[in-house]
C-alpha cells in the first residue's frame, strides 16, 4: 500500500510513537512528548501519543502527564513483543487514516528499525538520529529569505510548508546538518535518547488526557516474523541515561588501565553514586564494554556532573556530553579541546589529580 500527498495542508497534529517494553515506558517517550508539546503549541495542533502493545491502556495517563492531549492505543496480543512487520503495518494504517503532520520516534534499537520502515512505506522522508529539533521556523524562514540561499519557486515548495528544522551529525560528526521536510507528510524523525529535556509530570494534564482505541487490522500475511523466544541480557548494564553523575575515562588511562578505571569508580562513588562512562577509544580497545560509551555512536547524557578523565574532547564525544550541567575536565595537555566545553578544567596527570580529588571529597 503506498501513500503520499502533494497537499500538505490536510495533515495535522504532532504524533509521538511511545515505546514500551514489558509494560514499561521509555524515558525517550517523555522527552519527545515534552518537545512535541512545544511543537503542537506552535502549530495550533494536538499532541498525540501512539501506543502499541498488549494490555497497555494503563500507561495512557502517564503519557498524558508529559503532555499528550490524546493517546491512540493499539492493543493486541500480536503487538506484545516488537516485530518490525506488525508494528509497521499498524502504525502505517493509523497514519494513513489520520494524517499526522509530524511523527517522532526515539532513536532506540526499535525506533531505528521501525522509523525507516514506516517512512519507506509512507513514501515520506526520515531524519534519523537527530540531536536537536527546532520549531522556531519563522526566524529560519526570514533568515533564508534574507540570505537568498533558496530559490523556493525553482525548488517548488513554499517555505510555509516547513514545519520542523531537524539537526543531526553528518560526515562522521564533523558537521551538524540541518534538514527540513517541506513536501512530504508526515515529517518523520528519530531523536537520540537524552538530547531533549523532559518536563515535570503534570497531574492536571494527565487527568485531561483522552484515550482512543484504534482497531488493529493484522492478517496472517502481514506477519512474516515469528518470535520464538526472547533472551534477556543477564549482565547488569550501565545506566548512563538517567545518571546524575558520570565519571568518564578516555585513552589517557592507558598508562595503567586497571588503576585508571578503579580511580574513576572511586571518584564516581565519592561524588555520590556516579556512573562510569568512557570514550570510544576505551571501548574500541576493549577496556570497558560498549554500554559505557558516551558520544555520537554511544549514549547522550544530561547529567548534573560530568567528569572527563584523559579524554581529548573529539566532536563525536562532546556531542554526547555537552548538555551536562557541570563539566569537569582533567587532561595533561592544556590545549585539549575538552577544555572548550568544560565548566572547570584541571591541567595535569589524572593519576595524580584524581586521588587528591577523592581525598578532599572524603574529608568534606
Ligand atoms: P584521545 O583522543 O587519544 O585522547 C586522549 C587524551 O588523554 C589526550 O587529550 C591526552 O592529552 C590525555 N591524556 C593522556 N594521558 C593522560 C594522563 N595521564 N592524564 C590526563 N590526561 C591524559 N568517540 C567517542 O568518545 N564517542 C563516540 O560516540 C564516538 N563516535 C564516533 C563516530 C564516528 C563516526 C567517528 C569517526 C569517531 C567517533 N568517535 C567517538 C571517536 C572520536 O573521534 C575520538 O577518536 C575519541 O573520542 C577519542 O577518545 P579519547 O579522547 O579517549 O582519546
Boltz pocket constraint, residues with backbone or C-beta under 6 A from the ligand:
constraints:
  - pocket:
      binder: B
      contacts: [[A, 172], [A, 173], [A, 249], [A, 250], [A, 251], [A, 252], [A, 253], [A, 255], [A, 278], [A, 279], [A, 280], [A, 281], [A, 282], [A, 293], [A, 294], [A, 295], [A, 296], [A, 297], [A, 298], [A, 299], [A, 309], [A, 310], [A, 311], [A, 312], [A, 313], [A, 314], [A, 315], [A, 316], [A, 317], [A, 320], [A, 330], [A, 331], [A, 332], [A, 333], [A, 336], [A, 348], [A, 349], [A, 350], [A, 351]]
      max_distance: 6.0
